[in-house]
């Protein structure tokens, strides 16, 4: 897969469109996994894996830098592999269509697998 170097701009545009209330457009269900580096063995591997995916971007800076990867239902295997590496990290977040939702960390994988088996 080819990486989209400007994906962060796409995310910002999507957030702006949501704020402006653009109607009439069906949204695709999207999950974003974000995590911060740490001292675990999986941290460097997780960053490398995330950077190889096409919808990778970063948020923040310095010690508050989050590595983020967005994916759609067809990307469930890649996101699951990344989740296996970061699930024990203290600083991680799961966004649904660019927003944090209650229980999203517990439910995102289930929601994607439902789309996958259709």
N, C-alpha and C positions, 0 to 999 in steps of 0.2 A: 504494500500500500504506500502511496505517496503521501507525504506529510503536508498538510495545509499550513504554510508559514504564517498566514494572517488569520488563523481561526479565532484568536482572541478578539479581533475586530468584529467577526461574525457574531460572537457571543454578546458583545456590547450592543450591536445593532438589534439583536433579538430582544434584549432587555429593554431597549428604548422603544421598540415597537409594542411591547407589552404595556409599557407605561402610557403610551399614546393611545392604547386601545384599538389597535388596528383589527377590525372585524372582518369576517368573510374569508378568512384564511384558516384552513385546517392545519393544526400543528401536528408534527410528528412527535411521538413519545421519545424523549431523549433523557439519558442518564449521564451525569458527570461525576466522576470520582476525583476528589482532590486530596492531596496529602502533603505533609511537610517532611523533609528529610530528618533522620534521626540517627542514633548510633547503632541501630540493629543491623544484623547481617543482610537483611532484605532491602534495606534502604537504597543502596547504590543500584542494586538490580532492578528495583521498582522504578527508579528514575530513568534508567536506560530503557526499560520496557515501555514506559510511558512516552518517552521521546521518540520511539519508533512508530507510534501510532499516528494516524493522519490528523486527528483533531486534538492535538496536544497544545496546551498553552500554560502560561504561568500567571499567578496573581500575587501581588504583594512584593516585598523585597527583603533582603537580609535574612534574619532568622525567622521572619514571617512569610517567606516565600512558599507558596503552595504550587505544586505540580498538578495540573488538571488534565483529564482526558474525558472527552465526551463521546458517547456512542449511541447508536440506535439499536433496535431489537436484533438486527442482523449482525451486530458486533458483540453479541453476548459472550462469545467464547474469549475474545480478547479482554473484555472488561472483567470477566470472571477470573482469568489468569492474573490480571493485575490485582484484583481484590484479594486473591489468595496470598499475595505478597504483603499487602498493606492492612489486612483486617485487624492485626494486632497493634497497629500504630495508634498512639494516643491522639495525634492531631490529624484527623481525616474528616472528610465530609462527603455526603452524597447529595447531589442536587438533582431535582426532577424538573426538566425544562428550565434550567438555570436558577432554580430557587430551592432553598432548603425546606423540606416538608417534614412534619412529625413522622417518626418511624421510618423514614426513607432508608436508613442504613439497614434496617431489618427486612424491608420488603422489596427493595429494588431488584434483587436477583430473582425472586419469585415472579415478579411482574414481567421481567424479561423472558424467563423460561416459558411463561404462558404464551407470549408472542412467538417464541421459537417453535413450539410444538404444533402450532396451527397448520 
